[in-house]
Amino acid sequence: MVDDMLRTPGAVRDAERWTAHNYHPLPVVISSAEGAWLTDVDNRRYLDCLAGYSALNFGHRHPQLIAAARAQLDKLTLTSRAFIHDQFADFCRELAELCGKDLVLPMNTGAEAVETAIKVARKWGYQVKGVPAGQANIVVAEGNFHGRTTTIVSFSTDEDARADFGPYTPGFTVVPYGDLDALAAAIDETTVAVLIEPIQGEQGVVVPPAGYLPGVRRVCDENNVLFLADEIQSGLGRTGETFACDHEGVTPDMYLLGKALGGGIVPVSAVAANADVLGVLKPGQHGSTFGGNPLACAVATEVVRLLATGEFQRRSAELGERLHAGLRGLVGKGLLAVRGRGLWAGLDIDPALMTGRQACERLMERGILAKDTHGSTIRLAPPLVITAEEIDHLVAQLAAVLAG
């Protein structure tokens, strides 16, 4: 198929010629999209099974979100936080209510949300907990992915993300993911927070052992430590609940949100916490020129309203059961293991058959777009608007690839 493409090879060459090679994309050039489907420059259609790493939970060009963006574009796009605009209060209030928190701090990207959480946790540690100046420490997990800023890669255990970007920022202790004893042992009087993903996405959709998240909550409570839940990929309906923490009835001290919050239209992120945590920030201590801008707030408010109906959480739960049942049927037939929750799955392919990259290339030839990670693992995260028939089609195409 790749050899027969008409316009795609030239567009791929142009992209490679004029951009830094910090990504290794599949050789497909998308020109339009709607719902769960993408169309390339040669008018070939593909089922999107990545959804922008969960940024497109509601599909491409969801009518309600597009309408909100168009209406706002005709009125006001940016003021900066030097002034208050008429979309700001509704967004902050409705997102705070969705999270069950007092306050929201809007930013743009997921990495900004993580950086915000780190700064707030440190400041809380000094002003509220009484940690000596300059000694605040945050416990994180092996296999984490929280972004690519210099501070965040300082506590990454992925050498591709970390190597050659030092000197590294101190103030972090890394423990094995899912190991409560190691977590508890790492906490001391200087610990201000535990920062984890309720499900590790980049690592291959790794779900922690049952009881781990309640255990993290308990350990944090016992030691006066903040629990920061990075729900940037796992949150907002992806796993069949509003938040992945909901599966075990756990409420963190702070939610870190992004990706789907922008509806696949604009970058929007936020942290949500109670006033005794976020209230440590004062004017001039943290900010963002575009954070909480009118266009972002208009779109993100509609995202919150879509989630408030519960429809997308139900779809993810119900269709996720269908997806995982189909995938489990391929274990022993080319798949070694399947993990995940809702419409989110990590698949370990038998490396004797092919790499994850090769599997994604062969799926692309069959009209399915997915993404590999860590050698022989691929991730599936279709938009929550996918249908049962489209899920069956995805599983069938994967089965054909594995069968050779």
N, C-alpha and C positions, 0 to 999 in steps of 0.2 A: 504493500500500500504506500509506504513512504516513497519508494522509487517512482511511483506513478503520480505523485502530487504535482500540481500545476504551479501555484503561486507560493506554496509553503516553503520550498527550499530557499528561495531568494529572501523571504521575510526572516527565516531562521538565520541565514548568513548575515543579514543586516543587523539583527539583534546581537549576534555574537561579535560583530565588528565594532559596534558603537557602545557597548555596555561592559562594565566590569563583570567578571565571571564569578560572582558570588552565589549564583544559583546554577543548577544543571537541569534546566527544564526539558520536558519531553519535546520532541520536534513537531509540535502542533501549534498553529497560530490562530487564536480564537478571534472572531470578528463580531459575534452577536450571541445572545443567550436569552433564555426565558425559562422560568421554572427550574426544572432539574436538568435541562438540556443546553448544550453549547453547540455552536456552529462555527466551523473554521472558514478561512478565506477561500477554500475550494468548495464550500457549501456542504461539507460532510458534517454529520451530527454525532455528538458524543453525549453519553450519560455522565454527568458530573458526579463523581463519587469521592470528591475531596471537599467541595463546598468552601473553597478558600480557607482551608484549615479551620472550618466552622464559622468563618465570617459570613457565610451565605446560608445560615440555618433556615431562612425563610425563602430560599430560592433566589434565582436571578430575577431582578426587576419585579418584585412583588408589587401588585397594583396599589395597595394601600400605602406602601412606603414610597413608591415613585410619586404618587399624588402629593404626599406630604412634602417631599423634596421640591417638586415643581412649584407648589404654592408658596413655599418659603423663598425660593429663588426669585420670585417676583416681588418680594417685600424687603428682605434684609438677610445678608449672609454673614457679616462679621462686624462686631463692635469692639472686641477685646473685653477683658474683664474690668476695664476701667469704668465701664458703664453696665447697667442691668438692661437686658433685653426681654421682650415679652414672652419668649419661649423658655426662659431659664428656670423659673420657679416650678412650672408644671413638670418639666423633665425631672428636676431634682426631687420633687415631692413624690412623683409616681414611681421613680426608681427606688427611692428610700422605702416606700411602702411595699414594693415587690420584695425587697431584701429584708424587711422587718427591722430597719435601722433608722437612726435619727437623722443622719447627715450623708450627703453625697459630695464628692469632689470630682468634677469631670475633667478628663484629660483627653488625649487623642489616641495614642497607641497602647498596646498591651505592655510594652516595656516601660512606658511612662507610668502606667498604673503600678507596676512593680516597684519602680524607683520611688514613687510617691509613698507606697506602703513601707518601704525601707526607711525613708526619712521620718515618716510619722511614728513608726515603731521606736526608732532611736530617740526621737524627741520625747515621746511618752515615757520611755525608760528613764531618761534623765530627770524629767519634770515631775513625773507621777510615781514611778517605782523607786527613784532615788539611786540609780546606777551611777557610779563615779564618772565624771566627765571623760569622754574619749574611750570608754571601755565597753560600750554596748555591743552585744553579740547576738546574732540571729542563727538559729539552727535550721539547716536545709537538708534535702535528701539527695542521695546519689541518684543519677539518672535524670535529674531535674532539667526542665527547660522553662526558663522564665523570661527569655529575651536575649538580646545580643549587645547591650551597652557594656562599657568597660567594667562597671561595678557588677553587673549581673554575670558576665562570663567569668568573673573572678571566683565565683563559687560553682561554676559548671564542672561536671566531671566528663564532659565530651571534649576530647582534645581538639577536634575540628573547630569547635566553637571557641576554645580557650587558648590554644597554643599561639605563641608569638604576639599576644596582646597585652603582656605585662608591662610595667609592674602592676600587680593585682591589688585590689582593694581588700584590706583586712576587715575582720569583724564578723566572720561566718565560720560555722562548724558544720561539716558534712557528715551525715550518718546514713546507714542503709535505709532505703525506702521500705516501709512496712514493718520495721523492727522497733517496737515500742520500748524494749529494754535499752537499746542503744540511744534512743531519743531521750529517755529519762536520764540516762547516765551523762549525757552531754550538757544538761542544763545546770547552770550554777547561778550565783547571785548577780552575774553580769548579763544573763540572758534576758532579752527583751521580747523576743518573738520566735515562733516556729512558723516557717514559710514552706508550705507544701502544695502540690497539686493533688486534689482528691482522686484524680486519675491521671497518670502521667501520659500525656499525648505523644510528644515527640519520641519518647522512649519506646513506643509501640503499643499505646493504649493499654497500659499496665494498671490493672485494678488492684488496690491493696487488699490484704486479708480482711475478712469480716472482723469487725470489732476494732480495727486500727484507727479509724477516724474518731469514734467515741473515746478511744484510749488517748489519742492526741489531745482531745478536748479536756479529758480528766487531768492529764499531766500538766497542761497549761494552767488549768484552774488551781491545781495544788501548788504551783510554783509562781503564781502571779505573772504569767507570761501570756502575751497576745498570740492568738491562733489566727494566722493570715492564710486564707484559702485562695489560691490562684485558680479561679474558675474561668479564666479567659478563653480556654478552649472547651472545657467540660460544662460550662454553665449555659443558661438561657435556653434550656430545652433539649440540648444535645443528647443527654443520657436517659431521657424519659421522665425526668423531674426538672423543675426550674433550675436547681443546682445539683451537682453531683453529691454534695454533702447531704442533701435531703434523703438519699437512699438509706442512710443510717441515722437519720433524725438528729444530725449535728448542726449546730449554728456556730460559725466562726466569729471571732471578734471583728474581722474585716473581710469583705468580699473584694476580690480583684477581678474586674470585668473588662471585656473588650470585644474584639472580633465581631460577633453577631449583634452587639449593641448598636453598631452602625448600619445594620440592615443590608450590608453589601454595597452601600452607596457612598458613605463617608467614613473615615476613621474616627471612632468614638471609643473612649475607655473611661473608666471611673473606678473609684474605690468607695465603698459604702461601709460606714461604721457608726457607732453611737457617739454622742457628743463628748463623753469622757475620754474618747480616743482621738477622734478627728479634731476635737476642740482645742488640742494643744497648738494647732497652727494659728498664727496671727498674720495680719496683712504684711506682705513683703517677704514672707519666709518660704513661699512656694507658689508656683504659678505656671501659666502656659498661655501664649498669645492666642492660640486657636482653641484651647480647651473650653468646652461649653459654649461654642459659638452658636448663633441662631440656627444655621442650617443643620448642624450636628444635633442640636437639641430637638428640632422639629422631627427629624427622622427617628432619633432614639426614643422619643416619647411614643411614637407609633409602634416601635418595636416592643416597648414595655406593655402597651395596650394589647398587642397581639398575644403576648405571653400571659397577660392577665385573664384571657379567656380559657386557658388551659388546653386549647385545641392542639397546639404543637407539642406539648409535653405528652399528651395522649397518643398522638401519631407516632412520636419517637418510641414510646414504650411498646405500642402494639406492633408497628412495623419492624421495630428492632427485634422482637421475638421471632418474627418471620425470617429476618436476615440472619440472625445467629443460628436458627435451626437449620437453614440452608447451608451455612458455612460449616457447622459441626458435621454435616453429612459428608464434607470433603476431607475431614481429618483422616489420615491414613491413605488418602488418595492424592497425595501431593502436598497437603497441609500437615504440619506437625502440631500446631496448636492454634486456637482461636480465643481471643480475649475481648472484653469490652462490655459496654452497657448501652442500651437504646440503639440509636442509629450511629454507632461508633464502634469500630472493630479493628483490632490489630491481628494480622495473620502471619504466622511463621511458615514460610515455604521451605520445603525440603531443599537444602542447598545443593544436594546432588542433582536436582532437576534444573535449577536456575537461580539467579539472584533476584532480589526484589526489583531492581531496575529492569531486568529482562522481563519479569512478569508484567510490569507496568507497560513496557513497550508492546508486548503481545496483547495486552488488554486494549491498549490504544488502537491497535490494528482492528480490533473487534468492536470499536466504538465505545469503550469504557475508559474514563480517565481517573486514575488513582495515583498515589504517591508512595514511593518506597522510603524506608528509613533503616539504618543500621543493618546493612547487608541483605539478609534474606527476608526481612519483614516489610509488609506493605500495610498501609492504613486505608480504611474505608470510612468516609464520613459524608454520605450523600445529604443533599438538602432535605429538610424535614417535610417538604412537599412531594417527595418521591411517592410513587404508588406501589401497591403490592405487586402489580404486574412488572413494574420496572425493577423491583428487587429480585423477582424471580429471573428476569433477564440478566441482571448482574451476576447472580449465582451461576446461571447456566454458562455465561461467557467465561467466568473464572474456571469452572469445571473443565471447559474445553481447552483452556490454556494449560491447565495442569495435566490434562490427558495428552498434551502434545499434538 
